[in-house]
């Protein structure tokens, strides 16, 4: 699976300055969903006007958490339209299918965490790329009426929420044969991801190798100079 997080400036929108921004809520949701899929290798990517992989799928939760918290931020990396709150382009999601994000696995899942405030996009074209790569899509939308983007000093920036964002999320998800969920229905989104992943026995594979301890050889090598010095002293 890949968790793709919207990193455009509109993800800073919140009901009040200082806390509760969409970006923070999406991060918490991604952590919770990751914990609900403990046996599934999950990677992280960011999306603005392009999609960039930040962590390739791994079952290591620590790697996932550190990448989620330290390697991704709003406008980091900045889009070519930095400062534009409508910098997201859903069309960039096709890169997950066309640029070898996934290893050679049969079941592939993309979960898109976004406010769905995007520039115009061709839902059928994106869905076609995802389908060809055998990728299932779940969209989780983070959006509340009346939210504003607040600057560093706490003043509201010239931004107006896009009321069509719910339609954008639904159009993209349905075209790809998936479903879109609002952040209030994270449980529903988690159930959808589980349906894609499926259920079954978890098998842990280990590789056993014979390792020759190096300590005896290091000890013998250290004795050689000492033995030479003792030999020289005895000759003297």
LUMZARO-720858 format. One record per residue (C-alpha): residue number from 0; residue in three letters; x, y, z. Coordinates in nm, 4 decimals. Layout:
BEGIN
<r gugu="NUM" lomar="ala" c1="X" c2="Y" c3="Z"/>
...
//
This chain:
BEGIN
<r gugu="0" lomar="unk" c1="0.0000" c2="0.0000" c3="0.0000"/>
<r gugu="1" lomar="unk" c1="0.0937" c2="0.3635" c3="-0.0488"/>
<r gugu="2" lomar="unk" c1="-0.0512" c2="0.6369" c3="0.1698"/>
<r gugu="3" lomar="unk" c1="-0.0486" c2="0.9500" c3="-0.0461"/>
<r gugu="4" lomar="unk" c1="-0.0808" c2="1.2733" c3="0.1516"/>
<r gugu="5" lomar="unk" c1="-0.1878" c2="1.6039" c3="0.0083"/>
<r gugu="6" lomar="unk" c1="0.0836" c2="1.8588" c3="0.0948"/>
<r gugu="7" lomar="unk" c1="-0.0669" c2="2.1657" c3="-0.0735"/>
<r gugu="8" lomar="unk" c1="-0.1177" c2="2.4870" c3="0.1191"/>
<r gugu="9" lomar="unk" c1="-0.4927" c2="2.4428" c3="0.1518"/>
<r gugu="10" lomar="unk" c1="-0.4180" c2="2.1532" c3="0.3896"/>
<r gugu="11" lomar="unk" c1="-0.3274" c2="2.4218" c3="0.6461"/>
<r gugu="12" lomar="unk" c1="-0.6942" c2="2.5213" c3="0.6643"/>
<r gugu="13" lomar="unk" c1="-0.8418" c2="2.5029" c3="1.0122"/>
<r gugu="14" lomar="unk" c1="-1.1418" c2="2.6322" c3="1.2045"/>
<r gugu="15" lomar="unk" c1="-0.9091" c2="2.8527" c3="1.4092"/>
<r gugu="16" lomar="unk" c1="-0.5430" c2="2.9433" c3="1.4020"/>
<r gugu="17" lomar="unk" c1="-0.2845" c2="2.7355" c3="1.5853"/>
<r gugu="18" lomar="unk" c1="-0.4265" c2="2.3830" c3="1.5801"/>
<r gugu="19" lomar="unk" c1="-0.6530" c2="2.1312" c3="1.4141"/>
<r gugu="20" lomar="unk" c1="-0.5429" c2="2.1894" c3="1.0559"/>
<r gugu="21" lomar="unk" c1="-0.6426" c2="1.9430" c3="0.7860"/>
<r gugu="22" lomar="unk" c1="-0.2803" c2="1.8358" c3="0.7499"/>
<r gugu="23" lomar="unk" c1="-0.2571" c2="1.7408" c3="1.1185"/>
<r gugu="24" lomar="unk" c1="-0.5866" c2="1.5542" c3="1.1074"/>
<r gugu="25" lomar="unk" c1="-0.4715" c2="1.3629" c3="0.7996"/>
<r gugu="26" lomar="unk" c1="-0.1489" c2="1.2646" c3="0.9745"/>
<r gugu="27" lomar="unk" c1="-0.3387" c2="1.1259" c3="1.2737"/>
<r gugu="28" lomar="unk" c1="-0.5726" c2="0.9356" c3="1.0423"/>
<r gugu="29" lomar="unk" c1="-0.2795" c2="0.7869" c3="0.8507"/>
<r gugu="30" lomar="unk" c1="-0.1187" c2="0.6631" c3="1.1733"/>
<r gugu="31" lomar="unk" c1="-0.4423" c2="0.5056" c3="1.2891"/>
<r gugu="32" lomar="unk" c1="-0.5038" c2="0.3372" c3="0.9545"/>
<r gugu="33" lomar="unk" c1="-0.1438" c2="0.2099" c3="0.9502"/>
<r gugu="34" lomar="unk" c1="-0.1973" c2="0.0454" c3="1.2883"/>
<r gugu="35" lomar="unk" c1="-0.5088" c2="-0.1246" c3="1.1530"/>
<r gugu="36" lomar="unk" c1="-0.2978" c2="-0.2880" c3="0.8783"/>
<r gugu="37" lomar="unk" c1="-0.0026" c2="-0.4183" c3="1.0831"/>
<r gugu="38" lomar="unk" c1="0.1037" c2="-0.6935" c3="0.8429"/>
<r gugu="39" lomar="unk" c1="0.0846" c2="-0.4831" c3="0.5269"/>
<r gugu="40" lomar="unk" c1="0.3956" c2="-0.3061" c3="0.3923"/>
<r gugu="41" lomar="unk" c1="0.2964" c2="0.0607" c3="0.3614"/>
<r gugu="42" lomar="unk" c1="0.4804" c2="0.3426" c3="0.1884"/>
<r gugu="43" lomar="unk" c1="0.4330" c2="0.7188" c3="0.1961"/>
<r gugu="44" lomar="unk" c1="0.4124" c2="0.9702" c3="-0.0867"/>
<r gugu="45" lomar="unk" c1="0.3203" c2="1.3377" c3="-0.1111"/>
<r gugu="46" lomar="unk" c1="0.1031" c2="1.4995" c3="-0.3754"/>
<r gugu="47" lomar="unk" c1="0.0748" c2="1.8596" c3="-0.4889"/>
<r gugu="48" lomar="unk" c1="0.1207" c2="1.9237" c3="-0.8602"/>
<r gugu="49" lomar="unk" c1="0.3270" c2="1.6029" c3="-0.8667"/>
<r gugu="50" lomar="unk" c1="0.3473" c2="1.2825" c3="-0.6642"/>
<r gugu="51" lomar="unk" c1="0.6761" c2="1.2023" c3="-0.4913"/>
<r gugu="52" lomar="unk" c1="0.7614" c2="0.8802" c3="-0.3042"/>
<r gugu="53" lomar="unk" c1="0.9115" c2="0.9426" c3="0.0398"/>
<r gugu="54" lomar="unk" c1="0.9117" c2="0.5891" c3="0.1770"/>
<r gugu="55" lomar="unk" c1="0.8693" c2="0.2702" c3="-0.0215"/>
<r gugu="56" lomar="unk" c1="0.6351" c2="0.0092" c3="0.1299"/>
<r gugu="57" lomar="unk" c1="0.7701" c2="-0.1371" c3="0.4519"/>
<r gugu="58" lomar="unk" c1="0.6270" c2="-0.3311" c3="0.7442"/>
<r gugu="59" lomar="unk" c1="0.8510" c2="-0.1353" c3="0.9828"/>
<r gugu="60" lomar="unk" c1="0.6219" c2="0.0955" c3="1.1798"/>
<r gugu="61" lomar="unk" c1="0.9085" c2="0.3072" c3="1.3132"/>
<r gugu="62" lomar="unk" c1="1.0242" c2="0.3899" c3="0.9612"/>
<r gugu="63" lomar="unk" c1="0.6678" c2="0.4752" c3="0.8645"/>
<r gugu="64" lomar="unk" c1="0.6127" c2="0.6971" c3="1.1677"/>
<r gugu="65" lomar="unk" c1="0.9393" c2="0.8878" c3="1.1405"/>
<r gugu="66" lomar="unk" c1="0.8841" c2="0.9527" c3="0.7698"/>
<r gugu="67" lomar="unk" c1="0.5270" c2="1.0656" c3="0.8292"/>
<r gugu="68" lomar="unk" c1="0.6278" c2="1.3062" c3="1.1045"/>
<r gugu="69" lomar="unk" c1="0.9645" c2="1.4339" c3="0.9830"/>
<r gugu="70" lomar="unk" c1="0.9848" c2="1.4019" c3="0.6047"/>
<r gugu="71" lomar="unk" c1="0.6613" c2="1.5527" c3="0.4853"/>
<r gugu="72" lomar="unk" c1="0.5119" c2="1.8955" c3="0.5436"/>
<r gugu="73" lomar="unk" c1="0.2913" c2="2.1489" c3="0.3707"/>
<r gugu="74" lomar="unk" c1="0.4755" c2="2.2851" c3="0.0663"/>
<r gugu="75" lomar="unk" c1="0.7682" c2="2.0557" c3="0.1514"/>
<r gugu="76" lomar="unk" c1="0.8662" c2="1.9790" c3="-0.1122"/>
<r gugu="77" lomar="unk" c1="0.7094" c2="2.2887" c3="-0.2621"/>
<r gugu="78" lomar="unk" c1="0.5014" c2="2.2613" c3="-0.5759"/>
<r gugu="79" lomar="unk" c1="0.5735" c2="2.4736" c3="-0.8802"/>
<r gugu="80" lomar="unk" c1="0.2689" c2="2.6732" c3="-0.7714"/>
<r gugu="81" lomar="unk" c1="0.3917" c2="2.7386" c3="-0.4183"/>
<r gugu="82" lomar="unk" c1="0.1688" c2="2.9839" c3="-0.2382"/>
<r gugu="83" lomar="unk" c1="-0.1339" c2="2.8810" c3="-0.4432"/>
<r gugu="84" lomar="unk" c1="-0.3861" c2="2.7097" c3="-0.2165"/>
<r gugu="85" lomar="unk" c1="-0.5249" c2="2.5242" c3="-0.5210"/>
<r gugu="86" lomar="unk" c1="-0.1863" c2="2.3667" c3="-0.6017"/>
<r gugu="87" lomar="unk" c1="-0.3161" c2="2.0077" c3="-0.5882"/>
<r gugu="88" lomar="unk" c1="-0.3536" c2="1.8226" c3="-0.9163"/>
<r gugu="89" lomar="unk" c1="-0.5300" c2="1.4882" c3="-0.8933"/>
<r gugu="90" lomar="unk" c1="-0.3858" c2="1.4081" c3="-1.2351"/>
<r gugu="91" lomar="unk" c1="-0.0445" c2="1.3685" c3="-1.0691"/>
<r gugu="92" lomar="unk" c1="-0.1753" c2="1.0573" c3="-0.8917"/>
<r gugu="93" lomar="unk" c1="-0.1228" c2="0.8593" c3="-1.2126"/>
<r gugu="94" lomar="unk" c1="0.2499" c2="0.8610" c3="-1.1383"/>
<r gugu="95" lomar="unk" c1="0.1902" c2="0.5976" c3="-0.8684"/>
<r gugu="96" lomar="unk" c1="0.0836" c2="0.3628" c3="-1.1474"/>
<r gugu="97" lomar="unk" c1="0.3305" c2="0.4601" c3="-1.4176"/>
<r gugu="98" lomar="unk" c1="0.6569" c2="0.5203" c3="-1.2303"/>
<r gugu="99" lomar="unk" c1="0.7149" c2="0.1880" c3="-1.0580"/>
<r gugu="100" lomar="unk" c1="0.6180" c2="0.2928" c3="-0.7057"/>
<r gugu="101" lomar="unk" c1="0.5246" c2="-0.0664" c3="-0.6233"/>
<r gugu="102" lomar="unk" c1="0.7339" c2="-0.3791" c3="-0.6273"/>
<r gugu="103" lomar="unk" c1="0.6146" c2="-0.6852" c3="-0.8181"/>
<r gugu="104" lomar="unk" c1="0.3050" c2="-0.7612" c3="-0.6063"/>
<r gugu="105" lomar="unk" c1="-0.0415" c2="-0.8641" c3="-0.7138"/>
<r gugu="106" lomar="unk" c1="-0.2509" c2="-0.6595" c3="-0.4685"/>
<r gugu="107" lomar="unk" c1="-0.1897" c2="-0.2874" c3="-0.4605"/>
<r gugu="108" lomar="unk" c1="-0.3667" c2="-0.0178" c3="-0.2642"/>
<r gugu="109" lomar="unk" c1="-0.3452" c2="0.3617" c3="-0.2663"/>
<r gugu="110" lomar="unk" c1="-0.5089" c2="0.5629" c3="0.0122"/>
<r gugu="111" lomar="unk" c1="-0.5296" c2="0.9318" c3="-0.0743"/>
<r gugu="112" lomar="unk" c1="-0.5507" c2="1.1716" c3="0.2221"/>
<r gugu="113" lomar="unk" c1="-0.6622" c2="1.5051" c3="0.0786"/>
<r gugu="114" lomar="unk" c1="-0.9007" c2="1.7973" c3="0.1056"/>
<r gugu="115" lomar="unk" c1="-0.9868" c2="1.7307" c3="-0.2616"/>
<r gugu="116" lomar="unk" c1="-0.9453" c2="2.0973" c3="-0.3503"/>
<r gugu="117" lomar="unk" c1="-0.7862" c2="2.0290" c3="-0.6850"/>
<r gugu="118" lomar="unk" c1="-0.7386" c2="2.1861" c3="-1.0234"/>
<r gugu="119" lomar="unk" c1="-0.9512" c2="2.0325" c3="-1.3048"/>
<r gugu="120" lomar="unk" c1="-0.8743" c2="1.6658" c3="-1.3702"/>
<r gugu="121" lomar="unk" c1="-0.9728" c2="1.3781" c3="-1.5955"/>
<r gugu="122" lomar="unk" c1="-1.1062" c2="1.1134" c3="-1.3583"/>
<r gugu="123" lomar="unk" c1="-1.1378" c2="0.8452" c3="-1.6276"/>
<r gugu="124" lomar="unk" c1="-0.7786" c2="0.8912" c3="-1.7433"/>
<r gugu="125" lomar="unk" c1="-0.6440" c2="0.8610" c3="-1.3880"/>
<r gugu="126" lomar="unk" c1="-0.8656" c2="0.5591" c3="-1.3215"/>
<r gugu="127" lomar="unk" c1="-0.7402" c2="0.3935" c3="-1.6397"/>
<r gugu="128" lomar="unk" c1="-0.3775" c2="0.4245" c3="-1.5293"/>
<r gugu="129" lomar="unk" c1="-0.4564" c2="0.2880" c3="-1.1828"/>
<r gugu="130" lomar="unk" c1="-0.6586" c2="-0.0007" c3="-1.3248"/>
<r gugu="131" lomar="unk" c1="-0.3850" c2="-0.0979" c3="-1.5678"/>
<r gugu="132" lomar="unk" c1="-0.1430" c2="-0.1187" c3="-1.2745"/>
<r gugu="133" lomar="unk" c1="-0.3950" c2="-0.3182" c3="-1.0660"/>
<r gugu="134" lomar="unk" c1="-0.4201" c2="-0.0455" c3="-0.8017"/>
<r gugu="135" lomar="unk" c1="-0.7261" c2="-0.0067" c3="-0.5785"/>
<r gugu="136" lomar="unk" c1="-0.8077" c2="0.3430" c3="-0.4536"/>
<r gugu="137" lomar="unk" c1="-0.9585" c2="0.4749" c3="-0.1314"/>
<r gugu="138" lomar="unk" c1="-0.9978" c2="0.8515" c3="-0.0853"/>
<r gugu="139" lomar="unk" c1="-1.0288" c2="1.0139" c3="0.2569"/>
<r gugu="140" lomar="unk" c1="-1.1334" c2="1.3812" c3="0.2477"/>
<r gugu="141" lomar="unk" c1="-1.0423" c2="1.6293" c3="0.5225"/>
<r gugu="142" lomar="unk" c1="-1.2679" c2="1.9318" c3="0.4988"/>
<r gugu="143" lomar="unk" c1="-1.4947" c2="2.1332" c3="0.7251"/>
<r gugu="144" lomar="unk" c1="-1.7143" c2="2.4325" c3="0.6380"/>
<r gugu="145" lomar="unk" c1="-1.5761" c2="2.7710" c3="0.7269"/>
<r gugu="146" lomar="unk" c1="-1.2132" c2="2.6680" c3="0.7589"/>
<r gugu="147" lomar="unk" c1="-0.9466" c2="2.9267" c3="0.6842"/>
<r gugu="148" lomar="unk" c1="-0.5747" c2="2.9198" c3="0.6104"/>
<r gugu="149" lomar="unk" c1="-0.3923" c2="3.1157" c3="0.8794"/>
<r gugu="150" lomar="unk" c1="-0.0512" c2="3.2723" c3="0.8289"/>
<r gugu="151" lomar="unk" c1="0.2448" c2="3.2597" c3="1.0717"/>
<r gugu="152" lomar="unk" c1="0.1126" c2="3.5629" c3="1.2619"/>
<r gugu="153" lomar="unk" c1="-0.2330" c2="3.4096" c3="1.2960"/>
<r gugu="154" lomar="unk" c1="-0.4045" c2="3.6284" c3="1.0383"/>
<r gugu="155" lomar="unk" c1="-0.6335" c2="3.4680" c3="0.7802"/>
<r gugu="156" lomar="unk" c1="-0.4996" c2="3.4424" c3="0.4264"/>
<r gugu="157" lomar="unk" c1="-0.7154" c2="3.5158" c3="0.1183"/>
<r gugu="158" lomar="unk" c1="-0.8602" c2="3.1668" c3="0.0873"/>
<r gugu="159" lomar="unk" c1="-1.2130" c2="3.0319" c3="0.0435"/>
<r gugu="160" lomar="unk" c1="-1.2962" c2="2.6606" c3="0.0903"/>
<r gugu="161" lomar="unk" c1="-1.4068" c2="2.4815" c3="-0.2251"/>
<r gugu="162" lomar="unk" c1="-1.7589" c2="2.3407" c3="-0.1711"/>
<r gugu="163" lomar="unk" c1="-1.7120" c2="2.1148" c3="-0.4745"/>
<r gugu="164" lomar="unk" c1="-1.4358" c2="1.9184" c3="-0.3034"/>
<r gugu="165" lomar="unk" c1="-1.6746" c2="1.6410" c3="-0.1975"/>
<r gugu="166" lomar="unk" c1="-1.7754" c2="1.5925" c3="-0.5610"/>
<r gugu="167" lomar="unk" c1="-1.4101" c2="1.5853" c3="-0.6680"/>
<r gugu="168" lomar="unk" c1="-1.3282" c2="1.3115" c3="-0.4174"/>
<r gugu="169" lomar="unk" c1="-1.6313" c2="1.1072" c3="-0.5153"/>
<r gugu="170" lomar="unk" c1="-1.5706" c2="1.1415" c3="-0.8902"/>
<r gugu="171" lomar="unk" c1="-1.2108" c2="1.0265" c3="-0.8616"/>
<r gugu="172" lomar="unk" c1="-1.2877" c2="0.7344" c3="-0.6317"/>
<r gugu="173" lomar="unk" c1="-1.5878" c2="0.6087" c3="-0.8273"/>
<r gugu="174" lomar="unk" c1="-1.4058" c2="0.6315" c3="-1.1611"/>
<r gugu="175" lomar="unk" c1="-1.1338" c2="0.4095" c3="-1.0139"/>
<r gugu="176" lomar="unk" c1="-1.3859" c2="0.1616" c3="-0.8741"/>
<r gugu="177" lomar="unk" c1="-1.3211" c2="0.2727" c3="-0.5158"/>
<r gugu="178" lomar="unk" c1="-1.4983" c2="0.4860" c3="-0.2600"/>
<r gugu="179" lomar="unk" c1="-1.4509" c2="0.8269" c3="-0.1019"/>
<r gugu="180" lomar="unk" c1="-1.4967" c2="0.8898" c3="0.2700"/>
<r gugu="181" lomar="unk" c1="-1.5122" c2="1.2041" c3="0.4791"/>
<r gugu="182" lomar="unk" c1="-1.2778" c2="1.2256" c3="0.7754"/>
<r gugu="183" lomar="unk" c1="-1.5766" c2="1.1667" c3="1.0059"/>
<r gugu="184" lomar="unk" c1="-1.6095" c2="0.8165" c3="0.8614"/>
<r gugu="185" lomar="unk" c1="-1.2525" c2="0.6976" c3="0.9050"/>
<r gugu="186" lomar="unk" c1="-1.3852" c2="0.3646" c3="1.0326"/>
<r gugu="187" lomar="unk" c1="-1.5574" c2="0.3150" c3="0.6975"/>
<r gugu="188" lomar="unk" c1="-1.2349" c2="0.3937" c3="0.5135"/>
<r gugu="189" lomar="unk" c1="-1.0465" c2="0.1450" c3="0.7288"/>
<r gugu="190" lomar="unk" c1="-1.3030" c2="-0.1245" c3="0.6534"/>
<r gugu="191" lomar="unk" c1="-1.2622" c2="-0.0520" c3="0.2825"/>
<r gugu="192" lomar="unk" c1="-0.8838" c2="-0.0912" c3="0.3020"/>
<r gugu="193" lomar="unk" c1="-0.9242" c2="-0.4199" c3="0.4855"/>
<r gugu="194" lomar="unk" c1="-1.1526" c2="-0.5465" c3="0.2122"/>
<r gugu="195" lomar="unk" c1="-0.8845" c2="-0.4673" c3="-0.0446"/>
<r gugu="196" lomar="unk" c1="-0.6079" c2="-0.6249" c3="0.1618"/>
<r gugu="197" lomar="unk" c1="-0.8129" c2="-0.9308" c3="0.2507"/>
<r gugu="198" lomar="unk" c1="-0.7699" c2="-1.1641" c3="0.5409"/>
<r gugu="199" lomar="unk" c1="-0.5595" c2="-1.4710" c3="0.5850"/>
<r gugu="200" lomar="unk" c1="-0.2792" c2="-1.6352" c3="0.7736"/>
<r gugu="201" lomar="unk" c1="0.0292" c2="-1.4235" c3="0.8339"/>
<r gugu="202" lomar="unk" c1="0.3527" c2="-1.6068" c3="0.7602"/>
<r gugu="203" lomar="unk" c1="0.6845" c2="-1.4857" c3="0.8992"/>
<r gugu="204" lomar="unk" c1="0.9793" c2="-1.5842" c3="0.6826"/>
<r gugu="205" lomar="unk" c1="1.3268" c2="-1.6077" c3="0.8302"/>
<r gugu="206" lomar="unk" c1="1.6586" c2="-1.6799" c3="0.6679"/>
<r gugu="207" lomar="unk" c1="1.9153" c2="-1.8762" c3="0.8651"/>
<r gugu="208" lomar="unk" c1="2.2799" c2="-1.8341" c3="0.7805"/>
<r gugu="209" lomar="unk" c1="2.5983" c2="-1.9752" c3="0.9279"/>
<r gugu="210" lomar="unk" c1="2.8132" c2="-1.6931" c3="1.0608"/>
<r gugu="211" lomar="unk" c1="3.1760" c2="-1.7600" c3="1.1494"/>
<r gugu="212" lomar="unk" c1="3.2749" c2="-1.5557" c3="1.4546"/>
<r gugu="213" lomar="unk" c1="3.5552" c2="-1.3159" c3="1.3722"/>
<r gugu="214" lomar="unk" c1="3.6819" c2="-1.2655" c3="1.7250"/>
<r gugu="215" lomar="unk" c1="3.9335" c2="-1.5577" c3="1.7242"/>
<r gugu="216" lomar="unk" c1="4.0904" c2="-1.4363" c3="1.3997"/>
<r gugu="217" lomar="unk" c1="4.1120" c2="-1.0777" c3="1.5250"/>
<r gugu="218" lomar="unk" c1="4.2750" c2="-1.2033" c3="1.8449"/>
<r gugu="219" lomar="unk" c1="4.5348" c2="-1.4061" c3="1.6526"/>
<r gugu="220" lomar="unk" c1="4.6093" c2="-1.1133" c3="1.4230"/>
<r gugu="221" lomar="unk" c1="4.6689" c2="-0.8929" c3="1.7255"/>
<r gugu="222" lomar="unk" c1="4.9122" c2="-1.1482" c3="1.8709"/>
<r gugu="223" lomar="unk" c1="5.1431" c2="-1.1463" c3="1.5673"/>
<r gugu="224" lomar="unk" c1="5.3042" c2="-0.8039" c3="1.6321"/>
<r gugu="225" lomar="unk" c1="5.3424" c2="-0.8890" c3="1.9992"/>
<r gugu="226" lomar="unk" c1="5.5053" c2="-1.2191" c3="1.9159"/>
<r gugu="227" lomar="unk" c1="5.7475" c2="-1.0431" c3="1.6797"/>
<r gugu="228" lomar="unk" c1="5.8464" c2="-0.7921" c3="1.9497"/>
<r gugu="229" lomar="unk" c1="5.9077" c2="-1.0711" c3="2.2015"/>
<r gugu="230" lomar="unk" c1="6.1182" c2="-1.2567" c3="1.9457"/>
<r gugu="231" lomar="unk" c1="6.3310" c2="-0.9448" c3="1.8824"/>
<r gugu="232" lomar="unk" c1="6.3769" c2="-0.8904" c3="2.2554"/>
<r gugu="233" lomar="unk" c1="6.4919" c2="-1.2469" c3="2.3100"/>
<r gugu="234" lomar="unk" c1="6.7474" c2="-1.2093" c3="2.0298"/>
<r gugu="235" lomar="unk" c1="6.8836" c2="-0.8991" c3="2.1955"/>
//
